[in-house]
Amino acid sequence: CDLSQHFRREFLARIQSIIEFREIGRNGYLTLLERRFAALVGKTEREHSVALEMTETAKSQFADFCTGQADGCRGFERLFDRLIALPVVEQIGSHPQTGTVRLVRFGDGRPEFG
């Protein structure tokens, strides 16, 4: 892309480098999910003595949600908080238990535990 068609030379002279960000693909979102979910698992085990699991179906559905939004990592974080982290906390709070909380799938965009 020729930036001189969009910006004045005075502005372009101040730019030292340009970093191009590529779109995150499905595999990238799955990698982010694995990392973020592992951190959540560790936290819930330490703080509540509850193990967390997420089925491959739920992971796949979540990756589909991520690829359907246009905000990249920021959108991923919002979706993770709204669809996984907060519902897990609510699940643990409303059903105090030890053992395992399992996120099975997303039905109508909502997490289903089993």
N, C-alpha and C positions, 0 to 999 in steps of 0.2 A: 504494500500500500504506500503510495507516495504522499507523505504527510504534508508536503508543501502545498498541496491542493486544498488542505483543510486549515492550516495554521500559518501565521505570519513567520517570516524568517527570523525576526527578533526573538520570538518564542522558541523556535526550533534551535537557535544558537545556544540556548541555555540547557538543552537536554544533552546529558552525557551518554546515556544508553537507553535502549528500549528493550523491555522484557515482554515477550509475547506469552500470554497464558493460554494454554490449550484447554479445551473442554474436557471435563472429567468423564470418563466412560464408565460403563457398568462395573467392570473389574476394579477400577479405581474406587468406586463407591463401596464395593464389597470389602476392599482392603481397609478403607476408613472405618467401616462398620465393625470389622473384626477388632481393630485397635480400640475403638471407642467402647465397644461392648465389653472387651476384656477389662478395661479400666472400671466400668460399672460393676462387673462381676466381683472384682477385687474389693471395691468399696462396700458392696452389700454383704459380702462375706465377713469383712472386718467389723462393720457397724451393726449388722443385724443377724449374723450367723445364718444367713440364707444364701444358698447357691442359686445361680441363675443359669438358665439354658435358653437357647433360641434355635428353633428348628431351621433346617435348610430352606423349607418353604417360606418361613417368615423372613429369612435373610434375603431370599430372592424377591419377595414382594416389596421389601423395603428398598432394595436396589432399584426396582421399577419405579417406586415413588420418587426416588432421587433423580433418576434420569428424566423424569417427567417435569422437573422444575428447572428454572433457568438461573438460579442464584449460586450455583457451584457449592463450595465448601460452606459458605454462610447458610445456604438453604439446607445443606446436609445437617448442620448443627441444629437448626430450628426443627427439622423433621425428627431428628434423633431425640431431642428433648421432649417434643410434643407426643411422639408416637411410641417411644420406648422408655426413656428415663423417668418421666413423670408418671406414666401408668404403672411402672414397676414399683415406684415409691408408694403410690396409692394402693396397689395390690398388697404390698407388704404391710402397710398401715391398717388396711381394713381386714386383713386375714393374718394376724400375727402368728408366725409359725417358725419352726426350724425345718430344715429340709431344703426342697428345691422349688423355685418358681420357674415355670417353663412357658416361654412365649411361643405359642404354637403357630399362629398365623395372624393375618390382618383381615378382618371381615368388615366390609363397608368402611374401610379406612381406619378401623379401630383395632387395637391389639386384642387378641383372644388368648387367655391363659389356660393351661390345662395341666 
